[in-house]
Amino acid sequence: MASNEPWLLENGSVKRLTKETRQGHGRSRTAHNKSSSSLRRKSDMSLVSKVPCSTLRNLLANLQEVILGTKLAILFVAIPFAIAAQCFGYARPWVFSLSLLGLIPLAERVSFLTEQIAFYTGPTVGGLLNATCGNATELIIAIFALMEKKIDVVKYSLLGSILSNLLLVLGTSLLCGGVANLSTEQKFDRKQADVNIALLLLGLLCHLSPLMYRSAAVESTTADALSTVKATLNLSRACSVVMLIAYFAYLIFQLWTHRHIFEGEEEDEDDMVVSEEETPVIGFWSGLIWLIGMTAVISLLSEYLVDTIEEASTSWGISMSFITIIILPIVGNAAEHAGAVIFAFKNKLDITLGVALGSATQISVFVVPMSVVVAWIIGIKMDLDFNLLETGCLALSIIATAFTLQDGTSHYLKGVVLLLCYFIIGAGFFVQISPTEPGINAVNMRFKPSNQGIFRV
């Protein structure tokens, strides 16, 4: 096997894993890792083994595993093209499209590298690393958007990621899994789903609180606009701290006290032979350097993405809300989504739910409040008030998902319903005009609020 060759390890010798180490690592593998592994392919090291220089052999082996070890390797070509398009001043929509395509393999490779590092750090540290880097792309895009003071982009992109995981990914997985397993009733463990739904409902409450407070204040005749905005901001920051505490408790629950709930299903061959994925193929320092490099490239492409999103919206004639809520999450998380669907085909819904619900939960109770805290630190006033349409779509999506998963079984009709819900939400944002888009002021000028609060022309 390629993974047993000495040049793949940094000290020139093979590091063999004991049974205890393999079991410990197996427990640290999350559903995200298993989902991403479905898009990997075996590396042929026959040519690399013939290189006489050990340093060059190590370098080529790492390139083979990291760059060519994924079925999405062809999309790496988009990265230099995106950089060239930015440097030579090509049309901004081209920079946006190429950057978006380049982020697809990078997100999958970050999952691969964190899993490789987890071999050497143990299941606990590896699990924390996986939980932190699971949605690194969304967090980096949010940070760059905050630095550009594009708060709407932050809110829309994170909301889109939650809706995409709950409705699109889960709906497609249940539909494809139900069609592929018509003769078998698909079942899953409700314990993991219940935990994630509870956290999603907590996040929803934290999103609803600022919205309800602002709405109540607007209806009050004695409310001051400036004090209302300040109170809404303070309430949002308090809710963000609460959500981060909940996420910390969730990590303890997932990685220590109730780790068995999140293990998911194992491969049938695991009892007979250790799979190749359970053996490290690169060394610790190599994995760490590659992870830092991949994160730097993600940061660069995220900056391009944020800078060009408005030009792309204007050029394509599509509302910015539709691009950030629908298009950006679909393309940016394509690798993770594909893995979830593949495991649904294999009738492994526990892994599929771990990917879809796990990502939605992490974004809702970690990435969103962390964005508010980061904005607070750098002096930007970002709150959790996502407006009525956005918050309503989030609430209905969580409720629809909770009802879909309540009985612990699945069939293709449930997937159809979730997909149709996503289609309706997408249509709503497609026709929406955001306040920052051209022409909105001309529309708003036609409507003036009267003293009685009734809109009149």
DALIN-V612647 format. One line per field, one symbol per residue. phi: phi as a letter, one per 20 degrees, with the letter a starting at -180 (. if undefined). psi: psi as a letter, one per 30 degrees, with the letter a starting at -180 (. if undefined). burial: b if it has 24 or more other ideal C-beta (glycine too) atoms within 12 Angstrom, else e. A space follows every 10 residues. Layout:
BEGIN
phi->???
psi->???
burial->???
END
This chain:
BEGIN
phi->.ffefffede emcfeeefff fffffgfefe ffffffffde cfeeeffffe ffffffffff fffffeeeec fegfffffff fffffffemf gfffffffff ffffffffff fffffffffe enffffffff ffegcfffff fffffffemd ffffffffff ffffffdfff ffffffffff cfecfecbef ffffffffff ffffffffgf ffffffffff fefeffffff ffffffffff ffffffffff ffffecfcff fdfmeeffef fdbefffecf dcffffffff fffffffgff fffgfffdff fffffemdff ffffedfgff ffdfffffff ffffgemdff fgffffffff ffffdcffff fffffffend eddeeemfff ffffffffff ffffdfdmcb bfffffffff ffffffffff efdffeefnf ffffffccfe fendfce
psi->keffkffflf gglkjkklee eeeeeeffkl eeeeeeffgl lkkjgeeeff kekeeeeeee eeeeeeeggk fgefffffee eeeeeeeghl keeeeeeeee effefeeeee eeeeeeefef fleeeeeeee eefeheeeee eeeeeefghi eeeeeeeeee eeeeeeeeee eeeeeeeeef hefkkklljf eeeeeeeeee eeeeefeeee eeeeeeeefk ffkkeeeeee eeeeeeeeee eeeeeeeeee eeeefdehff egeakllfff fekklffgkk flleeeeeee eeeeeeeeee eeeeeefgee eeeeefgkke eeeeeeeeee eegeeeeeee eefeeghife eeeeeeeeee eeeegeeeee eeeeeeeggk ikagjgleee eeeeeeeeee eeeegffgll lfeeeeeeee eeeeeeeefe fkjlfflkfe eeefffkkkl fggkkl.
burial->ebbebebbbb eeeeeeeeee bbebbbbbbb bbbbbbbbbb eebebeebee eeeeeebbbb bbbbbbbbbb bbbebbebbe bbeebbeeee ebbbbbbbbb bbbbbbbbbb bbbbbbbbbb bebeebbbbb bbbbbbbbbb bbbbbbbbeb bbbbbbbbbb bbbbbbbbbb bbbbbbbbbb beeeebebbb bbbbbbbbbb bbbbbbbbbb bebbeebeee eeeeeeebee bbbebbbbbb ebbbebbeeb bebbbeeeee bbbbbeeeee eeebbebbbb bbbbebbbeb beebbebbbb bbbbbbbbbb ebbeeeebbb bbbbbbbbbb bbbbbbbbbb bbbbbbbbbb bbbbbbbbbb bbbbbbbbbb bbbbbbeeeb ebbbbbbebb bebbbbbbeb bbebbeeeeb bbebbebbbe bbeebbebbe ebbbeebeee eeeeeeeeee eeeeeee
END
